[in-house]
């Protein structure tokens, strides 16, 4: 089996659209909240990043499960995929119950200790207390996506994501501003709208799964909710991706906490810049998710020699798509920023940081695709080592540039360059070492 450009694109574009739709949920929040004020705009950056730091643990678990499901798909063991899927869903629901309890107990203490501005703290906590309930829906969605990516049948992701983003746009308008008889909830309304849109998307996903998928072929006709041996096997792979994903996004949270010490405007600007970065990021992330599944499928079929050529094709395809997009975003800097805010001073402050953010995608293209290929080999423990090493460099840069030297905001955003180059160097070395050839999962 050779994954050429056509096959890669056929697998990638539904993932790309689904991720874009998922990012539009957060982008919609930022656009609406930008009309409320700089405090709400900045607090949504901290609140959403705090939530996603927790959510990425669940996402990391789904990646590990996806790797195992893809390996079984590649080796023709289709009827053993369903048990991994069901066991994964069970684990994530229990994880959600634990996290909701811990968040209500400890989030006020943690956020209070980290955030200086009291208005920003109150708004952030209000967002988090509502948003944490959506962890269940978000976790089931990524588990479903992992299943369809593993079996290389990804077009349904487009439909589910479209339903989610349209629901979120409507619900945001109603709940933030108080329309059609609903009370105006402000930043809490943005969190609740995201929660409800994810529940609607989960209902759409499960309806499709049980009506359009061959349940017998994939072992979905046998419910497996309590298989501790299987869960242990999944965790042997997933624990490292869970830690890696947590560390990856927690560095973003540290970045925003550091920026919060600069002031409300700098925090608001960084939230807008981060939101705009999601457009090129979803392109890379969709192709990265694809190469993870391709790598696992090829190894499952014993075609190890095809892995690196496939990685090269994915990198070239990603660059072909992304470079024109980055150039267009650079040319349209002012129109794009005006979508988020009418504040001219805020826009002027954002432009230099925005340009630095765009250039950081140059090393990220090969870095993130190679890094996800590392995970696709099944050596998720080494992937976590790469993440930890890169995190230390990133955090050192944050402390030196932001907290100690207090350099301009645009210089602070060079932290992305530091992180991406570190990921690229270590991932390239591992994938060309051939140490992954005999890795079992």
C-alpha positions in Angstrom: 0.0 0.0 0.0 1.4 3.4 -1.0 -0.2 6.6 0.3 0.2 9.0 -2.6 -0.8 12.7 -2.6 -4.3 11.9 -3.6 -4.8 9.4 -0.8 -3.2 11.7 1.7 -5.5 14.5 0.7 -8.6 12.3 0.7 -7.8 11.4 4.3 -6.7 14.9 5.4 -9.4 17.2 4.1 -12.3 15.9 6.2 -10.0 16.1 9.3 -9.0 19.6 8.2 -12.5 20.8 7.8 -13.6 19.2 11.1 -10.6 20.8 12.9 -11.4 24.1 11.3 -15.0 23.9 12.4 -13.8 23.1 15.9 -11.5 26.1 15.9 -14.3 28.3 14.7 -16.1 27.5 18.0 -13.3 29.2 19.9 -12.9 32.0 17.2 -16.6 32.8 17.5 -16.2 33.2 21.2 -13.3 35.6 20.8 -15.2 37.6 18.1 -18.3 38.0 20.3 -16.4 38.7 23.5 -14.2 41.3 21.7 -17.4 43.4 21.6 -17.8 43.2 25.4 -14.4 44.6 26.4 -10.7 43.9 26.9 -11.2 42.2 30.3 -13.6 39.6 28.7 -11.3 39.2 25.7 -8.3 38.6 27.9 -10.1 36.4 30.4 -11.4 34.1 27.6 -7.7 33.6 26.6 -6.8 32.4 30.1 -10.1 30.4 30.6 -10.1 28.6 27.3 -6.4 27.8 27.5 -6.9 26.5 31.1 -9.7 24.3 29.8 -7.8 23.0 26.9 -4.8 22.2 29.1 -7.1 19.8 30.9 -8.9 18.7 27.7 -5.6 17.8 26.0 -5.2 15.0 28.5 -8.3 13.4 27.1 -7.2 14.2 23.6 -3.8 12.5 24.3 -5.7 9.4 25.4 -7.7 9.4 22.2 -4.5 9.6 20.2 -3.1 6.6 21.9 -6.3 4.7 21.3 -6.3 5.9 17.7 -2.8 4.5 17.2 -3.9 1.0 18.5 -7.1 1.1 16.4 -5.1 2.1 13.3 -2.6 -0.7 13.9 -5.5 -3.2 14.1 -7.0 -1.8 11.0 -3.7 -2.0 9.1 -3.2 -5.7 10.2 -6.8 -6.6 9.3 -8.0 -7.2 12.9 -11.1 -5.1 12.3 -13.4 -6.8 14.8 -11.0 -5.8 17.6 -11.3 -2.1 17.0 -14.7 -1.6 18.7 -13.5 -2.8 22.1 -10.8 -0.2 22.1 -13.3 2.5 21.1 -15.8 1.6 23.8 -13.2 1.2 26.5 -11.8 4.6 25.6 -15.2 6.2 25.8 -15.7 4.7 29.3 -12.4 5.9 30.5 -13.0 9.5 29.3 -16.4 9.7 30.9 -14.9 8.7 34.3 -12.0 11.2 33.7 -14.6 13.9 33.1 -16.4 13.2 36.4 -13.1 13.4 38.3 -12.0 16.6 36.6 -15.3 18.4 37.2 -15.0 17.7 40.9 -11.3 18.7 41.1 -12.0 21.9 39.1 -14.7 23.1 41.4 -12.5 22.5 44.4 -9.2 23.8 43.2 -9.6 26.1 40.2 -10.4 29.2 42.3 -7.3 28.7 44.4 -5.0 28.0 41.4 -6.3 30.8 39.2 -6.4 33.2 42.1 -2.7 32.6 42.8 -1.7 33.0 39.1 -3.8 36.0 37.9 -3.0 39.4 39.3 -5.9 41.5 37.9 -9.0 40.8 40.0 -11.4 41.6 37.2 -9.7 39.2 34.8 -9.6 36.6 37.6 -13.3 36.8 38.2 -14.2 36.6 34.5 -11.8 33.7 33.9 -13.2 31.7 36.8 -16.7 32.4 35.6 -15.8 31.0 32.2 -14.0 27.9 33.6 -16.9 27.0 35.9 -19.2 26.8 33.0 -16.8 25.4 30.4 -15.5 22.5 32.4 -18.9 20.7 32.0 -18.3 20.5 28.3 -15.3 18.2 28.8 -17.5 15.2 28.4 -18.8 16.1 25.0 -15.4 17.3 23.8 -13.8 14.0 24.9 -16.4 11.8 23.2 -15.9 13.9 20.0 -12.2 13.3 19.9 -12.6 9.6 20.6 -15.0 9.4 17.7 -12.6 11.3 15.5 -9.8 8.9 16.5 -12.0 5.9 15.4 -12.8 7.3 12.0 -9.2 8.4 11.4 -7.9 5.0 12.4 -10.2 3.2 9.8 -9.3 5.9 7.2 -12.9 6.9 6.8 -13.0 10.6 7.7 -15.7 12.3 5.7 -18.3 12.2 8.5 -16.0 14.5 10.6 -17.0 17.3 8.2 -20.7 16.9 8.9 -20.3 16.6 12.7 -18.0 19.7 12.9 -20.3 21.8 10.7 -23.2 21.0 13.0 -21.1 22.0 16.0 -19.9 25.3 14.7 -23.3 26.4 13.4 -24.9 25.5 16.7 -22.2 27.5 18.5 -22.6 30.6 16.4 -26.3 30.7 17.1 -26.0 29.8 20.8 -23.2 32.4 21.4 -25.4 35.2 20.0 -28.3 34.1 22.2 -26.5 33.5 25.4 -23.7 36.2 25.4 -26.0 39.1 24.6 -29.3 37.7 25.9 -31.6 37.3 22.9 -35.0 35.6 22.4 -35.9 35.9 26.1 -32.6 34.5 27.5 -30.6 36.4 30.1 -27.4 38.1 28.9 -24.7 35.9 30.4 -21.6 37.5 29.0 -18.4 35.4 29.2 -20.3 32.6 30.9 -22.7 32.5 27.9 -19.7 31.8 25.6 -18.7 28.8 27.7 -22.2 27.4 27.9 -22.8 27.8 24.2 -19.6 25.8 23.5 -20.8 23.1 25.9 -24.2 22.7 24.3 -22.8 22.8 20.7 -20.5 19.9 21.6 -23.5 17.9 23.0 -25.4 18.5 19.7 -22.3 17.3 17.8 -21.9 14.2 19.9 -25.6 13.3 19.2 -25.0 13.7 15.5 -21.9 11.5 15.6 -23.5 8.7 17.5 -26.6 8.8 15.2 -24.3 8.3 12.2 -22.1 5.7 13.9 -25.0 3.3 14.7 -26.9 3.8 11.4 -24.1 4.0 8.8 -21.1 2.0 10.1 -20.8 -1.8 9.8 -21.0 -2.6 13.5 -20.2 -6.3 13.2 -17.1 -5.7 11.1 -15.6 -3.3 13.6 -16.7 -5.2 16.7 -19.1 -2.3 17.7 -21.9 -4.8 18.2 -20.2 -6.0 21.4 -20.2 -3.4 24.2 -16.9 -3.4 26.1 -17.1 -0.9 29.0 -15.1 -2.8 31.7 -12.0 -4.6 30.4 -9.1 -3.6 32.7 -6.5 -5.6 30.8 -7.4 -3.8 27.6 -7.5 -0.4 29.4 -4.0 -1.1 30.7 -2.8 -1.8 27.1 -4.4 1.4 25.9 -2.8 3.4 28.7 0.6 1.9 28.0 0.5 3.7 24.7 -1.7 6.7 25.8 -0.1 7.7 29.0 2.7 9.3 27.2 0.5 11.1 24.6 -1.7 12.3 27.5 1.3 13.8 29.3 2.8 15.1 26.1 -0.5 16.9 25.1 -0.9 18.3 28.7 2.6 19.6 28.7 2.2 21.1 25.2 -0.9 23.2 26.0 0.2 24.0 29.6 3.1 25.9 28.1 0.5 28.0 26.3 -1.2 28.7 29.6 2.1 29.7 31.1 2.7 32.0 28.2 -0.7 33.8 28.7 -0.2 34.0 32.5 3.2 35.7 31.8 1.6 38.1 29.3 -1.2 38.9 31.9 1.4 40.5 34.0 2.1 43.0 31.2 -1.5 44.3 31.3 -5.1 43.8 30.0 -4.3 45.1 26.5 -1.3 42.8 25.9 -3.4 39.9 27.1 -6.3 40.8 24.8 -3.9 41.3 21.9 -2.3 37.9 22.5 -5.7 36.2 22.5 -6.6 37.8 19.1 -3.2 36.7 17.7 -3.6 33.2 19.1 -7.1 33.0 17.6 -5.9 34.0 14.1 -3.1 31.5 14.4 -5.7 28.7 14.5 -6.3 29.0 10.7 -2.9 27.8 9.6 -2.5 25.6 12.6 -5.5 23.4 11.7 -3.9 22.7 8.3 -0.8 21.4 9.9 -2.7 19.5 12.6 -5.0 17.8 10.1 -2.1 16.6 8.0 -0.2 15.6 11.2 -3.2 13.5 12.4 -3.2 11.9 9.0 0.5 11.0 9.0 0.1 9.5 12.5 -2.6 7.1 11.2 -0.7 6.4 7.9 2.5 5.6 9.9 0.6 3.2 12.2 -1.3 1.5 9.2 1.9 1.1 7.2 3.8 -0.5 10.1 0.8 -2.7 10.8 1.1 -4.0 7.2 4.9 -4.5 7.5 5.7 -1.6 5.1 8.2 0.2 7.3 10.2 1.4 4.3 7.2 3.4 3.1 6.9 5.5 6.2 9.6 8.2 5.5 8.5 8.7 1.9 4.9 9.2 3.1 6.2 11.7 5.7 8.0 13.6 3.0 4.9 13.7 0.8 2.8 15.0 3.7 5.3 17.8 4.5 5.4 18.9 0.8 1.6 18.9 0.6 1.3 20.9 3.8 3.8 23.5 2.6 2.0 23.8 -0.7 -1.3 24.6 1.1 0.1 26.7 3.9 2.5 29.1 2.3 -0.1 30.8 0.1 -2.4 31.0 3.2 0.4 32.6 5.3 1.1 35.2 2.6 -2.6 36.0 2.2 -2.9 36.5 6.0 0.1 38.8 6.1 -1.5 41.0 3.3 -4.9 41.1 5.0 -3.5 41.8 8.5 -5.7 44.9 9.2 -9.0 43.5 7.9 -8.5 40.3 9.9 -7.8 42.1 13.1 -10.8 44.4 12.6 -13.0 41.3 12.6 -12.1 40.9 16.3 -12.1 44.5 17.6 -12.8 48.1 16.6 -10.2 49.3 19.0 -7.5 51.0 16.8 -4.8 51.1 19.6 -5.3 47.4 20.2 -5.0 46.6 16.5 -1.8 48.6 16.2 -0.3 46.8 19.2 -1.3 43.4 17.7 0.4 43.8 14.2 4.0 43.1 15.1 3.1 40.1 17.3 0.8 38.8 14.5 3.7 38.9 11.9 6.0 37.1 14.2 3.3 34.4 14.8 3.0 33.9 11.0 6.7 33.3 10.5 6.8 30.7 13.3 4.8 28.3 11.0 7.8 27.9 8.7 9.6 25.4 11.1 6.3 24.1 12.5 5.4 22.4 9.2 8.1 19.8 9.2 8.3 19.8 13.0 4.7 18.8 13.8 4.4 16.3 11.0 7.6 14.5 12.0 6.5 14.7 15.6 3.2 13.0 14.9 5.0 10.4 12.8 7.0 9.6 15.9 3.7 9.0 17.8 2.4 7.0 14.9 5.3 4.5 15.3 3.9 3.7 18.7 6.8 5.1 20.6 4.7 7.6 22.5 7.2 7.6 25.4 9.9 9.1 23.2 7.4 11.6 21.8 6.9 12.8 25.4 10.6 13.1 25.9 10.7 15.4 22.9 7.9 17.4 24.3 9.5 17.8 27.7 12.8 18.9 26.2 11.1 21.4 24.0 9.0 22.6 26.9 12.0 23.4 29.1 13.5 25.5 26.3 10.2 27.2 25.8 9.6 28.0 29.5 13.2 29.3 29.8 12.6 31.6 26.9 9.3 32.8 28.6 11.0 33.6 31.9 14.0 35.3 30.2 12.2 37.4 27.6 8.8 38.1 29.2 9.2 38.0 33.0 12.9 39.1 33.4 13.8 41.3 30.5 10.2 42.4 29.8 10.8 42.9 26.1 8.2 44.1 23.7 5.2 41.8 22.9 6.4 40.9 19.4 9.7 39.6 20.9 7.7 37.5 23.4 6.0 35.8 20.5 9.4 34.4 19.3 8.8 31.7 21.9 7.0 29.8 19.2 10.1 29.8 17.1 12.2 28.3 19.9 9.6 25.6 20.6 9.1 24.6 17.0 12.8 24.3 16.2 13.4 22.1 19.2 10.6 19.8 18.2 11.9 19.6 14.6 15.5 18.8 15.6 14.6 15.9 17.9 11.8 14.4 15.7 14.0 14.5 12.6 16.7 12.7 14.4 14.4 9.9 15.7 12.6 9.3 12.5 15.9 8.9 10.6 17.4 6.6 13.2 15.2 3.6 12.3 14.9 2.7 16.0 11.1 2.5 15.6 11.1 -0.4 13.1 10.4 -3.1 15.6 8.1 -1.1 18.0 5.1 -3.2 19.1 1.8 -1.7 20.4 
